[in-house]
Amino acid sequence: MDNIGCKVIVSGHVQGVGFRYYTSQQAHLCDVTGHAKNLYNGDVEVLIYGRRTAVTKMLQWLNKGPASAHVKEIKVTTIPYEVIKGFASY
């Protein structure tokens, strides 16, 4: 298996626009696990675990986000792969 993990910090107008909800929906479509949570500075942290191709697809979506958001930048850091169930939103 070619499984990877990524920590993504998404900045821009990404809070108060349903970003975490839409991220959870997209994670389900991409077949990745992890979580999305708001940070105090206005960014959103997204952890993604899954097959390399699925994670890449999710990263492409995060670079644009939902229509209600304005993504300015994403910062991606590779993290150790973990087996977790589902995708949570905090």
N, C-alpha and C positions, 0 to 999 in steps of 0.2 A: 504494500500500500504506500502511496505517496501522499501521506497526510501531513499538513502543516498547521501552524497557528500564527495568528497575526494580532497585534494590538494596533488599533487605528484611532487616531485623534482627528476628529472632524471639526473644522472651524468654519465660521461664517454665521449666517442667520439660520441656526439649526435647532434652537430651542423654542418651544411654544408653537411649533408648526406641524406637529405629529411625526417628527423625524424618527423617534424611537419606534413608534407603532409601524410605520412603513418599513423601517429597517428590519423589524421582526418578521413582517410579511415577506420581504424579499429574501431573508435568510431561509425561510421555509421553502421558497421556490428554488433557491440555489442549493438546498440540502446541506447547509452548514449549521453548526451549533455555536453557542456563545452567549453574549449579552450586549446590550446597549444601555448606557447610563449617562445622565446629564452630569456635567462637571460644574463646579462653582464659577468658573471663569466664562461660562457661556458655550463651551465646546461640548461635544459628545464623544465619549469613549466607547469604542466598539471592539469586543474581542470576538475573533472568528476562528473556528476550528473545522477542518474538513479536508477533502481531497484538494490537491493543488489547483486543479481546473475549476472547482466550485468556489474556492476562496478567491481566485483571480476574477471570476465572474462577479462575485460580491464586491470586491474592491472597485471594479469598474462602475458598478451601480453607486457605491458610496461616493465616488468622485463627482457624481452629479446629484444624487439624492432625489427625494420626491419633488414634485413640481412646486410644492408649498415652501420649500427651503431654498436657500442660496448658499451652496457650498463654496467657500473661498479656497480651502486647502485641506488635504488629508496628509497626515504623517503616519507612515506605516513602519512598524517594528516587528521583526520576526520573533516569536516566542515559542517555547516548547509546546508541542502538541499535547493536548489532554483529551481524554474521552469524557464527554459530558453529554447529557440529554437535553435536547430542545434549545430554545433561544429565549432568554429572559430579557425583560425591559425594566430598568430601575429608574 
